[in-house]
């Protein structure tokens, strides 16, 4: 049986505009408007999941989705004390920690988690879906989309940074018997 997973990245927020680690901020006015404009553009799903963060829940709501689950495996990267900071700000305060974190996927953010941790938990979630079949739509943090792409392509966690995930885009995975195929993000609506 084939499982289909459609991952949707959240609409624009102030922290996304600043390229800052998520700090729980809501969608900004333009992000909410774009998400509402994309309502109805997604295929019917057997299940709808979200990352537990505010921006993913608000994006799902604006898209008109009824959420079934917010599994902890779909949470965005726990940035620890870098939460709300840009990478530049974190690097000015803790250059060695940022350098380590960017170079080594097993290095955790101070008080947070590593890229390898995110990749492992997203892989567990995907692999649990595999045998179930059907279509799942999930509005998830960009880090979750990256981790899913790493898993689908059997790439090492160091490839995580090679996948760009713009706001309000879709990435599709189809899988069976532990093997995933990947179709990378396209916009939900034109423009």
N, C-alpha and C positions, 0 to 999 in steps of 0.2 A: 504494500500500500504506500502511496506517495503522500508525503506531508509537504504542505506549502506554507511558507512563513513570509509574511510581508512586514518588513520593519520600516516604520515611519519615524523620521527624526522630528524633534519638537520644533515648533515655530519660534520666531525670534523673541529674545528677551534682552534685557539690559546687559546681563552678564555675557550672553553670546556676542552682543555687539562689541563689548570690550575685550573679547577673547579671554574671559576670566573663568576660573574654575567655578562651577555652579554654586550659587549660594542660596538656592531656593526661591529665586525671584519669579514672579508671574510673567506671563506673556506680555509684551508691550502691545500698544494699540495696533501697530501695523502687523505684528505677528498674529494677533488674534483675528484681525480682519482677513488676512491671507488664509488662515486655517478655516475660517467660516466659508470663504469663497471656494475652498476645496472640498467642502462637505458633499457627500454623495459620489465622490470620484473613486472611492475604494471599492473593490469587489466585496461581495457578501462573504462573511467569515463564520466558521463554526465556533471560534473562540476569539475574544479580544482581550489583550493584556496590555499593561502599561508599566513603565518604570515607575517606582513609587514617588518620584519627584513632582513638584508643583507644575512645572512647565509641560511635562508629559501628560499629566492628568488634564490640564487646561486645553492642551492641543487635542486630545481625544474628545473632550467635550465639544470643542468648537467644530470638530469634524463630524459630530453627530453620532459618535460611537458609544455603545453601551458596554462598559468595561466589565469583564468577568473576573479578572484577577490582576494583582500587582505583585508578582512573585519577587522575593528579595534578590534572586539571581539576576534580575533585570535592572537593578539599581545602577546608577552611574558610578563612576570611579569615586571612591571616598578620598578626597584630597586632603583630609586632615586639617592641619592648621593653615594650609594654603587656600582653603575654601574662600571664595569671593575675590581672591587676588588674581592678577594676570600672571603669566609665567615670568614676565619681566620683573614684576614686583617681588615675586617669590625668589627669583634669581638674585635680585639686589640684596635681599635679606639673608638668603641661604644659598650662595652660589654652589658650594660643594654638594649639597643635598640635591639641588636641581640637576646638576651635571650627572650625578650618580643615577638619579631617577630616569633621566632621558637616555642614558647610555646602557643601563642594565634593567631589562624588563622585570627582574625579580626584586629590584630595590623599591621599597614602599615610600610613599610621601610621608613626611613626619606626622605621625599620628593617624595615618591613613593606610592605603593599600597599594599594591604594585599592579602594574599592567598585567603581569602573569596571573595574578589573582583574579582580575576581571575576566581575562580570557578563559580561565578554568571554570569559573562559575557560569558564564554564558554558554560555554560548551556543554556543561551538564544540563542546562535548561534545554538547549537544542536537541541533544541526544535523547532526552526524555520525551520530546515531541515526536521524534522520528518514527517510532512504531505506531503512533496513534493515527496517523493519516489525517486528512482534512486540511482546511485552511485556517491559519491563525494570523490575525492582524495584531501587531504589537507596536505601540507608540513608545519609543525607547530613546534613551540618551545617546548622543553620538558615539560615546565610548562603547556602548553595547553593540552598535552597528559595526564598529571597527573590530571588536572581539569576535563577532559572528563571522565577519569576513575572514579573519585569521583562521578560525576553526574550519570554515567551509573549504578554504584553499589548502588546508594542512600546512600553513605557513608558520614559522616560528613567531613567538610573541614579539620579537623585535620588529616584525613587519607591521605591527599595530599602527605606527605613526605614518605609514605609507598610504593609508586610506583616508581621504578627505570626505567629510559628511556634512554637506550644507544643510541649513535649516529646511524643514518641511519637504524632504525628499524621501523617496521610497527605495528600498533595497529588497530584492526578492531572493529567497532560498527555496529550493525544492530538494527533497531528499527521500531516500529509502535505503534500508539496510546499512545505516551508518555512513552513507556518502551523501554529501551536500553539493549542489550546484548553485552558483551565485550569479545573480543579475544585479549589477551595481546601479545606484541611485539615479532616478530621474525625478523631475519635479511632479508634484501632485497636480498642479495646474500650470498652464503656460504663462510666461511673463514673470 
